[in-house]
Amino acid sequence: MEITSKEVKTKKDLRIFIQLPAKIHNGHKNWVPPVYMDDRVFFSPRKNLSFTHCDTILLLAYKENKPVGRIMGIINHKYNTPNNLKEGRFCFIETHDDYPVAEQLVRSIEAWARQKGMTSLVGPLGFSDKDPQGLLFEGYDEPVSLSTICNFPYMVDFIGKAGYTKKVDLFVYKLDIKKEIPEFFKKIHERASNNNHDLKLVNFRTRAEMKKYVRPVFELVNETFSEIYAFAPLTEKEMTEFANRFLILMDPRFLKLVENDKQEVIAFVLGMSDISVGLQKCKGRLIPFGILRVLLAQRRTKQLNLLLGGIKPEYRNKGVDSMLGISLIDEAQKAGMKVIDSHLELETNTRMRAEMEKMGGIVYKRFRIFQKEL
């Protein structure tokens, strides 16, 4: 049966591209739909500033005039140029259990990348490390959070069969929230507090209080994430765009900052109540009443998902992480949370992984980014 590929050009094409995963994952209990109003912004060159420094292509695969797969190709010049790379990316690949479809989509992105002068292709990897990345290859029975990819095991096999090998793995830790903070952690926190009288922990109760810290937090992200694979610094406009997209879903209780005596943000950690159940129930549509299901899920969930965190280099190894960690765990305990999901940790980020393991975290999901020379 003939398979054809079609580039996404029209609003109708984009609607099919965005909605296709729901059909592929129909009956997949752990799949979490995207927030569709956010997807329409994310995939729009007019609304998503990431398109301004990237070459992109969106493709749909068809059989008998029915859409059966999708993929996106990206060349991020903002990342490639300073790193002297000729690296293309593929991402958002979705197909049924049908290797010829997956192969055609991948080969199409390879050909596109070669035409653009690229010498390698990696993925799944979006515009930056802030987008969902990697294919899940361990932990298929675990619930998936909004910010990570959900795929069937066959997709990992398909990518390997297409000639791709491991680029890097990402681990997700699960931490049980105990009723009592471990004694050794309390001592580290006490020592940090005694040795850093110039530092102050900042707590929040409203989203309005959070707004003025958006830029300082993202400036710290730019500083502390510079060596993270696939990270590209955010511009001021991108900071505002990112905040506008996600602030409505943020719970102020789970943002913790540390300021120095000059009121400079020197460290932060950001968590988010898991909303997966709410998104499944409203099928990713917040308007008109889906937002109520999401807010209810936030209130009922027992899981806190970590999203971002960072500490200025000169303040590391001074116990600042314990100030943030104990404060966040204390807040999670008050909210009735039972478990923390660490989000994706690069296998090479040994410092952060050691922190997770020191707190009793265990790896319960693994994701893999693949690579291939063109």
Secondary structure, 3 states (H helix, E strand, C coil): CCEEEEECCCHHHHHHHHHHHHHHCCCCCCCCCCCHHHHHHHCCCCCCHHHHHEEEEEEEEEECCEEEEEEEEEEEHHHHCCCCCCEEEEEEEEECCCHHHHHHHHHHHHHHHHHCCCCEEEECCCCCCCCCCCEEEECCCCCCCCCCCCCCHHHHHHHHHCCCEEEEEEEEEEEECCCCCCHHHHHHHHHHHHHCCCCEEECCCCHHHHHCCHHHHHHHHHHHCCCCCCCCCCCHHHHHHHHHHHHHHCCHHHEEEEECCCCCEEEEEEEEECCHHHHHHHCCCCCCCHHHHHHHHHHHCCEEEEEEEEECHHHCCCCHHHHHHHHHHHHHHHCCCCEEEEEEEECCCHHHHHHHHHCCCEEEEEEEEEEEEC
